[in-house]
């Protein structure tokens, strides 16, 4: 399973975030709890999160960090991306395989 991550501004100008962030997201999604916002990322489709959803994801990342401290570097990198997307009033766009 592989993902491509993009952040978009409110005009939907899309920026690819790179392979490292894709691997970070894959590691985090493997630990996402059923029913969480992250659990709805489709492995073979596209998923887009808006600002309110990204705020919930940030809370989920904090819980994952507590439960899985080995994910801290991946979570920290994803939080930076999400914060940028939130500041741009944009979106986190995830493309599955």
N, CA, C and O atoms as CSV, one atom per row, in Angstrom:
chain,resi,resn,atom,element,x,y,z
A,1,UNK,N,N,0.849,-1.164,0.000
A,1,UNK,CA,C,0.000,0.000,0.000
A,1,UNK,C,C,0.897,1.231,0.000
A,1,UNK,O,O,1.807,1.339,0.822
A,2,UNK,N,N,0.645,2.149,-0.911
A,2,UNK,CA,C,1.410,3.378,-0.984
A,2,UNK,C,C,0.499,4.567,-1.196
A,2,UNK,O,O,-0.560,4.450,-1.814
A,3,UNK,N,N,0.908,5.693,-0.689
A,3,UNK,CA,C,0.111,6.911,-0.794
A,3,UNK,C,C,0.974,8.039,-1.325
A,3,UNK,O,O,2.180,8.079,-1.082
A,4,UNK,N,N,0.357,8.944,-2.045
A,4,UNK,CA,C,0.995,10.195,-2.425
A,4,UNK,C,C,0.260,11.294,-1.664
A,4,UNK,O,O,-0.968,11.365,-1.706
A,5,UNK,N,N,0.999,12.143,-0.976
A,5,UNK,CA,C,0.404,13.225,-0.197
A,5,UNK,C,C,0.627,14.554,-0.889
A,5,UNK,O,O,1.695,14.828,-1.437
A,6,UNK,N,N,-0.407,15.366,-0.848
A,6,UNK,CA,C,-0.368,16.707,-1.402
A,6,UNK,C,C,-1.006,17.649,-0.393
A,6,UNK,O,O,-1.900,17.255,0.355
A,7,UNK,N,N,-0.551,18.873,-0.376
A,7,UNK,CA,C,-1.291,19.914,0.321
A,7,UNK,C,C,-1.772,20.884,-0.745
A,7,UNK,O,O,-1.098,21.135,-1.744
A,8,UNK,N,N,-2.949,21.415,-0.499
A,8,UNK,CA,C,-3.558,22.348,-1.444
A,8,UNK,C,C,-3.946,23.613,-0.699
A,8,UNK,O,O,-4.327,23.582,0.471
A,9,UNK,N,N,-3.837,24.731,-1.415
A,9,UNK,CA,C,-4.358,25.960,-0.825
A,9,UNK,C,C,-5.843,26.053,-1.163
A,9,UNK,O,O,-6.400,25.142,-1.777
A,10,UNK,N,N,-6.481,27.143,-0.769
A,10,UNK,CA,C,-7.923,27.247,-0.977
A,10,UNK,C,C,-8.301,27.378,-2.453
A,10,UNK,O,O,-9.473,27.241,-2.802
A,11,UNK,N,N,-7.337,27.639,-3.309
A,11,UNK,CA,C,-7.590,27.680,-4.752
A,11,UNK,C,C,-7.306,26.335,-5.411
A,11,UNK,O,O,-7.383,26.195,-6.632
A,12,UNK,N,N,-6.978,25.358,-4.585
A,12,UNK,CA,C,-6.665,23.989,-5.019
A,12,UNK,C,C,-5.370,23.896,-5.826
A,12,UNK,O,O,-5.199,22.988,-6.639
A,13,UNK,N,N,-4.463,24.844,-5.592
A,13,UNK,CA,C,-3.112,24.684,-6.144
A,13,UNK,C,C,-2.449,23.601,-5.323
A,13,UNK,O,O,-2.283,23.743,-4.112
A,14,UNK,N,N,-2.073,22.526,-5.974
A,14,UNK,CA,C,-1.607,21.321,-5.288
A,14,UNK,C,C,-0.091,21.236,-5.305
A,14,UNK,O,O,0.552,21.519,-6.316
A,15,UNK,N,N,0.480,20.834,-4.143
A,15,UNK,CA,C,1.919,20.678,-3.992
A,15,UNK,C,C,2.204,19.267,-3.477
A,15,UNK,O,O,1.748,18.896,-2.395
A,16,UNK,N,N,2.958,18.479,-4.252
A,16,UNK,CA,C,3.361,17.144,-3.828
A,16,UNK,C,C,4.347,17.280,-2.680
A,16,UNK,O,O,5.261,18.102,-2.741
A,17,UNK,N,N,4.171,16.485,-1.638
A,17,UNK,CA,C,4.998,16.639,-0.449
A,17,UNK,C,C,6.202,15.703,-0.410
A,17,UNK,O,O,7.063,15.851,0.457
A,18,UNK,N,N,6.279,14.756,-1.320
A,18,UNK,CA,C,7.453,13.899,-1.409
A,18,UNK,C,C,7.258,12.506,-0.837
A,18,UNK,O,O,6.316,12.240,-0.091
A,19,UNK,N,N,8.176,11.625,-1.209
A,19,UNK,CA,C,8.092,10.210,-0.834
A,19,UNK,C,C,8.234,9.993,0.666
A,19,UNK,O,O,7.616,9.082,1.217
A,20,UNK,N,N,9.033,10.810,1.330
A,20,UNK,CA,C,9.222,10.640,2.779
A,20,UNK,C,C,7.897,10.811,3.502
A,20,UNK,O,O,7.574,10.030,4.397
A,21,UNK,N,N,7.130,11.820,3.127
A,21,UNK,CA,C,5.835,12.051,3.773
A,21,UNK,C,C,4.852,10.943,3.433
A,21,UNK,O,O,4.000,10.595,4.250
A,22,UNK,N,N,4.963,10.394,2.245
A,22,UNK,CA,C,4.109,9.266,1.878
A,22,UNK,C,C,4.392,8.071,2.775
A,22,UNK,O,O,3.464,7.399,3.225
A,23,UNK,N,N,5.661,7.802,3.036
A,23,UNK,CA,C,6.021,6.700,3.944
A,23,UNK,C,C,5.559,6.994,5.370
A,23,UNK,O,O,5.102,6.095,6.076
A,24,UNK,N,N,5.678,8.252,5.790
A,24,UNK,CA,C,5.204,8.631,7.128
A,24,UNK,C,C,3.709,8.367,7.253
A,24,UNK,O,O,3.253,7.813,8.254
A,25,UNK,N,N,2.950,8.762,6.241
A,25,UNK,CA,C,1.500,8.567,6.292
A,25,UNK,C,C,1.161,7.083,6.308
A,25,UNK,O,O,0.259,6.662,7.032
A,26,UNK,N,N,1.862,6.300,5.528
A,26,UNK,CA,C,1.609,4.857,5.506
A,26,UNK,C,C,1.825,4.257,6.890
A,26,UNK,O,O,1.014,3.453,7.352
A,27,UNK,N,N,2.911,4.642,7.553
A,27,UNK,CA,C,3.201,4.125,8.899
A,27,UNK,C,C,2.110,4.519,9.887
A,27,UNK,O,O,1.703,3.713,10.724
A,28,UNK,N,N,1.644,5.742,9.792
A,28,UNK,CA,C,0.610,6.221,10.711
A,28,UNK,C,C,-0.721,5.544,10.430
A,28,UNK,O,O,-1.423,5.155,11.363
A,29,UNK,N,N,-1.077,5.399,9.171
A,29,UNK,CA,C,-2.365,4.797,8.834
A,29,UNK,C,C,-2.455,3.346,9.272
A,29,UNK,O,O,-3.541,2.851,9.573
A,30,UNK,N,N,-1.327,2.671,9.309
A,30,UNK,CA,C,-1.322,1.280,9.764
A,30,UNK,C,C,-1.747,1.162,11.224
A,30,UNK,O,O,-2.203,0.102,11.650
A,31,UNK,N,N,-1.603,2.238,11.991
A,31,UNK,CA,C,-1.934,2.234,13.423
A,31,UNK,C,C,-3.231,2.985,13.732
A,31,UNK,O,O,-3.643,3.042,14.891
A,32,UNK,N,N,-3.880,3.558,12.720
A,32,UNK,CA,C,-5.090,4.348,12.949
A,32,UNK,C,C,-6.210,3.465,13.492
A,32,UNK,O,O,-6.418,2.346,13.021
A,33,UNK,N,N,-6.920,3.977,14.477
A,33,UNK,CA,C,-8.008,3.235,15.087
A,33,UNK,C,C,-9.243,3.268,14.201
A,33,UNK,O,O,-9.511,4.263,13.528
A,34,UNK,N,N,-9.990,2.178,14.208
A,34,UNK,CA,C,-11.247,2.105,13.462
A,34,UNK,C,C,-12.166,3.233,13.915
A,34,UNK,O,O,-12.284,3.508,15.109
A,35,UNK,N,N,-12.809,3.877,12.963
A,35,UNK,CA,C,-13.720,4.966,13.257
A,35,UNK,C,C,-13.058,6.324,13.376
A,35,UNK,O,O,-13.749,7.338,13.476
A,36,UNK,N,N,-11.734,6.364,13.368
A,36,UNK,CA,C,-11.035,7.649,13.423
A,36,UNK,C,C,-11.083,8.308,12.047
A,36,UNK,O,O,-11.387,7.663,11.044
A,37,UNK,N,N,-10.781,9.592,12.021
A,37,UNK,CA,C,-10.740,10.322,10.749
A,37,UNK,C,C,-9.743,9.655,9.803
A,37,UNK,O,O,-10.025,9.490,8.616
A,38,UNK,N,N,-8.595,9.276,10.321
A,38,UNK,CA,C,-7.558,8.655,9.488
A,38,UNK,C,C,-7.966,7.288,8.961
A,38,UNK,O,O,-7.477,6.859,7.916
A,39,UNK,N,N,-8.851,6.600,9.665
A,39,UNK,CA,C,-9.259,5.269,9.209
A,39,UNK,C,C,-10.071,5.332,7.915
A,39,UNK,O,O,-10.277,4.311,7.260
A,40,UNK,N,N,-10.528,6.521,7.550
A,40,UNK,CA,C,-11.329,6.668,6.337
A,40,UNK,C,C,-10.496,6.922,5.083
A,40,UNK,O,O,-11.051,7.079,3.996
A,41,UNK,N,N,-9.179,6.963,5.221
A,41,UNK,CA,C,-8.325,7.112,4.035
A,41,UNK,C,C,-8.414,5.820,3.235
A,41,UNK,O,O,-8.124,4.738,3.743
A,42,UNK,N,N,-8.815,5.949,1.991
A,42,UNK,CA,C,-8.997,4.773,1.131
A,42,UNK,C,C,-7.665,4.386,0.499
A,42,UNK,O,O,-7.009,5.231,-0.110
A,43,UNK,N,N,-7.252,3.121,0.631
A,43,UNK,CA,C,-5.938,2.719,0.117
A,43,UNK,C,C,-5.812,2.754,-1.402
A,43,UNK,O,O,-4.702,2.786,-1.933
A,44,UNK,N,N,-6.947,2.749,-2.107
A,44,UNK,CA,C,-6.886,2.728,-3.574
A,44,UNK,C,C,-7.645,3.886,-4.209
A,44,UNK,O,O,-7.895,3.878,-5.414
A,45,UNK,N,N,-8.004,4.856,-3.429
A,45,UNK,CA,C,-8.741,5.998,-3.946
A,45,UNK,C,C,-8.151,7.296,-3.439
A,45,UNK,O,O,-7.073,7.314,-2.845
A,46,UNK,N,N,-8.862,8.372,-3.676
A,46,UNK,CA,C,-8.423,9.693,-3.238
A,46,UNK,C,C,-9.225,10.110,-2.010
A,46,UNK,O,O,-10.426,9.858,-1.919
A,47,UNK,N,N,-8.546,10.746,-1.079
A,47,UNK,CA,C,-9.179,11.247,0.140
A,47,UNK,C,C,-8.703,12.673,0.351
A,47,UNK,O,O,-7.509,12.962,0.267
A,48,UNK,N,N,-9.659,13.568,0.628
A,48,UNK,CA,C,-9.305,14.960,0.872
A,48,UNK,C,C,-9.885,15.378,2.216
A,48,UNK,O,O,-11.049,15.113,2.516
A,49,UNK,N,N,-9.047,16.041,3.026
A,49,UNK,CA,C,-9.486,16.543,4.319
A,49,UNK,C,C,-9.455,18.062,4.314
A,49,UNK,O,O,-8.503,18.673,3.828
A,50,UNK,N,N,-10.517,18.671,4.864
A,50,UNK,CA,C,-10.588,20.127,4.964
A,50,UNK,C,C,-10.057,20.570,6.334
A,50,UNK,O,O,-9.596,19.745,7.122
A,51,UNK,N,N,-10.126,21.860,6.606
A,51,UNK,CA,C,-9.535,22.407,7.832
A,51,UNK,C,C,-10.147,21.794,9.097
A,51,UNK,O,O,-9.391,21.338,9.955
A,52,UNK,N,N,-11.472,21.760,9.259
A,52,UNK,CA,C,-12.000,21.143,10.482
A,52,UNK,C,C,-11.575,19.674,10.633
A,52,UNK,O,O,-11.285,19.222,11.740
A,53,UNK,N,N,-11.541,18.952,9.544
A,53,UNK,CA,C,-11.117,17.557,9.602
A,53,UNK,C,C,-9.638,17.440,9.969
A,53,UNK,O,O,-9.248,16.531,10.702
A,54,UNK,N,N,-8.822,18.352,9.463
A,54,UNK,CA,C,-7.398,18.317,9.800
A,54,UNK,C,C,-7.165,18.606,11.281
A,54,UNK,O,O,-6.231,18.068,11.876
A,55,UNK,N,N,-8.004,19.449,11.878
A,55,UNK,CA,C,-7.884,19.684,13.322
A,55,UNK,C,C,-8.161,18.386,14.085
A,55,UNK,O,O,-7.479,18.085,15.064
A,56,UNK,N,N,-9.141,17.632,13.647
A,56,UNK,CA,C,-9.424,16.339,14.287
A,56,UNK,C,C,-8.268,15.372,14.077
A,56,UNK,O,O,-7.916,14.614,14.980
A,57,UNK,N,N,-7.680,15.397,12.887
A,57,UNK,CA,C,-6.541,14.523,12.606
A,57,UNK,C,C,-5.376,14.867,13.533
A,57,UNK,O,O,-4.680,13.971,14.012
A,58,UNK,N,N,-5.160,16.152,13.787
A,58,UNK,CA,C,-4.091,16.533,14.708
A,58,UNK,C,C,-4.330,15.937,16.098
A,58,UNK,O,O,-3.380,15.512,16.755
A,59,UNK,N,N,-5.564,15.900,16.543
A,59,UNK,CA,C,-5.876,15.269,17.829
A,59,UNK,C,C,-5.580,13.764,17.765
A,59,UNK,O,O,-5.016,13.193,18.698
A,60,UNK,N,N,-5.963,13.144,16.671
A,60,UNK,CA,C,-5.709,11.711,16.503
A,60,UNK,C,C,-4.205,11.427,16.487
A,60,UNK,O,O,-3.751,10.430,17.048
A,61,UNK,N,N,-3.444,12.301,15.847
A,61,UNK,CA,C,-1.993,12.107,15.815
A,61,UNK,C,C,-1.401,12.182,17.212
A,61,UNK,O,O,-0.476,11.437,17.535
A,62,UNK,N,N,-1.926,13.076,18.046
A,62,UNK,CA,C,-1.471,13.152,19.433
A,62,UNK,C,C,-1.750,11.860,20.192
A,62,UNK,O,O,-0.915,11.398,20.969
A,63,UNK,N,N,-2.915,11.285,19.967
A,63,UNK,CA,C,-3.261,10.017,20.618
A,63,UNK,C,C,-2.373,8.886,20.102
A,63,UNK,O,O,-1.934,8.033,20.874
A,64,UNK,N,N,-2.110,8.885,18.791
A,64,UNK,CA,C,-1.228,7.859,18.228
A,64,UNK,C,C,0.184,7.990,18.775
A,64,UNK,O,O,0.853,6.988,19.025
A,65,UNK,N,N,0.636,9.219,18.958
A,65,UNK,CA,C,1.980,9.450,19.515
A,65,UNK,C,C,2.074,8.856,20.922
A,65,UNK,O,O,3.078,8.238,21.275
A,66,UNK,N,N,1.025,9.048,21.719
A,66,UNK,CA,C,1.018,8.496,23.073
A,66,UNK,C,C,1.034,6.968,23.055
A,66,UNK,O,O,1.728,6.339,23.855
A,67,UNK,N,N,0.270,6.379,22.145
A,67,UNK,CA,C,0.148,4.919,22.084
A,67,UNK,C,C,1.325,4.253,21.371
A,67,UNK,O,O,1.655,3.099,21.646
A,68,UNK,N,N,1.952,4.988,20.453
A,68,UNK,CA,C,3.028,4.423,19.625
A,68,UNK,C,C,4.174,5.432,19.518
A,68,UNK,O,O,4.324,6.079,18.482
A,69,UNK,N,N,4.981,5.575,20.565
A,69,UNK,CA,C,6.043,6.584,20.552
A,69,UNK,C,C,7.047,6.404,19.414
A,69,UNK,O,O,7.720,7.360,19.031
A,70,UNK,N,N,7.153,5.209,18.878
A,70,UNK,CA,C,8.068,4.979,17.753
A,70,UNK,C,C,7.639,5.736,16.498
A,70,UNK,O,O,8.436,5.916,15.578
A,71,UNK,N,N,6.383,6.178,16.459
A,71,UNK,CA,C,5.875,6.937,15.309
A,71,UNK,C,C,6.152,8.441,15.424
A,71,UNK,O,O,5.804,9.199,14.518
A,72,UNK,N,N,6.763,8.876,16.509
A,72,UNK,CA,C,6.951,10.310,16.748
A,72,UNK,C,C,7.567,11.060,15.565
A,72,UNK,O,O,7.044,12.112,15.196
A,73,UNK,N,N,8.660,10.571,14.946
A,73,UNK,CA,C,9.216,11.319,13.808
A,73,UNK,C,C,8.227,11.444,12.633
A,73,UNK,O,O,8.137,12.497,12.002
A,74,UNK,N,N,7.498,10.376,12.353
A,74,UNK,CA,C,6.510,10.415,11.269
A,74,UNK,C,C,5.383,11.369,11.602
A,74,UNK,O,O,4.945,12.146,10.754
A,75,UNK,N,N,4.912,11.309,12.839
A,75,UNK,CA,C,3.816,12.179,13.266
A,75,UNK,C,C,4.243,13.638,13.244
A,75,UNK,O,O,3.486,14.498,12.794
A,76,UNK,N,N,5.435,13.922,13.719
A,76,UNK,CA,C,5.920,15.300,13.716
A,76,UNK,C,C,5.968,15.870,12.301
A,76,UNK,O,O,5.561,17.010,12.077
A,77,UNK,N,N,6.460,15.091,11.357
A,77,UNK,CA,C,6.536,15.557,9.967
A,77,UNK,C,C,5.138,15.795,9.391
A,77,UNK,O,O,4.921,16.770,8.671
A,78,UNK,N,N,4.195,14.913,9.705
A,78,UNK,CA,C,2.827,15.088,9.208
A,78,UNK,C,C,2.158,16.296,9.846
A,78,UNK,O,O,1.394,17.001,9.186
A,79,UNK,N,N,2.435,16.542,11.118
A,79,UNK,CA,C,1.863,17.718,11.778
A,79,UNK,C,C,2.335,19.008,11.118
A,79,UNK,O,O,1.565,19.960,10.995
A,80,UNK,N,N,3.573,19.045,10.700
A,80,UNK,CA,C,4.095,20.230,10.009
A,80,UNK,C,C,3.328,20.459,8.714
A,80,UNK,O,O,2.947,21.589,8.406
A,81,UNK,N,N,3.102,19.390,7.954
A,81,UNK,CA,C,2.339,19.511,6.702
A,81,UNK,C,C,0.912,19.976,6.964
A,81,UNK,O,O,0.400,20.870,6.290
A,82,UNK,N,N,0.292,19.365,7.941
A,82,UNK,CA,C,-1.098,19.705,8.248
A,82,UNK,C,C,-1.194,21.152,8.718
A,82,UNK,O,O,-2.120,21.864,8.327
A,83,UNK,N,N,-0.266,21.595,9.540
A,83,UNK,CA,C,-0.277,22.992,9.994
A,83,UNK,C,C,-0.145,23.951,8.820
A,83,UNK,O,O,-0.802,24.992,8.794
A,84,UNK,N,N,0.693,23.615,7.855
A,84,UNK,CA,C,0.838,24.464,6.665
A,84,UNK,C,C,-0.472,24.519,5.890
A,84,UNK,O,O,-0.904,25.592,5.467
A,85,UNK,N,N,-1.101,23.366,5.706
A,85,UNK,CA,C,-2.368,23.341,4.977
A,85,UNK,C,C,-3.443,24.139,5.719
A,85,UNK,O,O,-4.238,24.837,5.091
A,86,UNK,N,N,-3.472,24.041,7.030
A,86,UNK,CA,C,-4.444,24.803,7.813
A,86,UNK,C,C,-4.181,26.305,7.677
A,86,UNK,O,O,-5.120,27.081,7.499
A,87,UNK,N,N,-2.921,26.719,7.758
A,87,UNK,CA,C,-2.592,28.141,7.609
A,87,UNK,C,C,-2.984,28.676,6.236
A,87,UNK,O,O,-3.356,29.841,6.094
A,88,UNK,N,N,-2.896,27.811,5.231
A,88,UNK,CA,C,-3.293,28.201,3.875
A,88,UNK,C,C,-4.802,28.092,3.666
A,88,UNK,O,O,-5.300,28.346,2.569
A,89,UNK,N,N,-5.535,27.709,4.729
A,89,UNK,CA,C,-6.980,27.469,4.641
A,89,UNK,C,C,-7.275,26.502,3.501
A,89,UNK,O,O,-8.210,26.686,2.722
A,90,UNK,N,N,-6.440,25.460,3.431
A,90,UNK,CA,C,-6.519,24.536,2.317
A,90,UNK,C,C,-6.916,23.132,2.712
A,90,UNK,O,O,-7.803,22.923,3.540
A,91,UNK,N,N,-6.240,22.174,2.101
A,91,UNK,CA,C,-6.653,20.782,2.190
A,91,UNK,C,C,-5.428,19.860,2.260
A,91,UNK,O,O,-4.339,20.206,1.802
A,92,UNK,N,N,-5.637,18.701,2.836
A,92,UNK,CA,C,-4.685,17.600,2.756
A,92,UNK,C,C,-5.300,16.593,1.804
A,92,UNK,O,O,-6.388,16.077,2.062
A,93,UNK,N,N,-4.624,16.312,0.718
A,93,UNK,CA,C,-5.140,15.422,-0.325
A,93,UNK,C,C,-4.245,14.198,-0.365
A,93,UNK,O,O,-3.026,14.310,-0.498
A,94,UNK,N,N,-4.858,13.028,-0.250
A,94,UNK,CA,C,-4.122,11.770,-0.212
A,94,UNK,C,C,-4.604,10.909,-1.359
A,94,UNK,O,O,-5.798,10.644,-1.504
A,95,UNK,N,N,-3.659,10.479,-2.165
A,95,UNK,CA,C,-3.966,9.622,-3.308
A,95,UNK,C,C,-3.448,8.222,-3.021
A,95,UNK,O,O,-2.252,8.023,-2.812
A,96,UNK,N,N,-4.365,7.245,-3.014
A,96,UNK,CA,C,-3.973,5.856,-2.796
A,96,UNK,C,C,-3.409,5.237,-4.061
A,96,UNK,O,O,-3.408,5.845,-5.131
A,97,UNK,N,N,-2.929,4.006,-3.908
A,97,UNK,CA,C,-2.380,3.277,-5.056
A,97,UNK,C,C,-3.378,3.150,-6.173
A,97,UNK,O,O,-3.072,2.563,-7.211
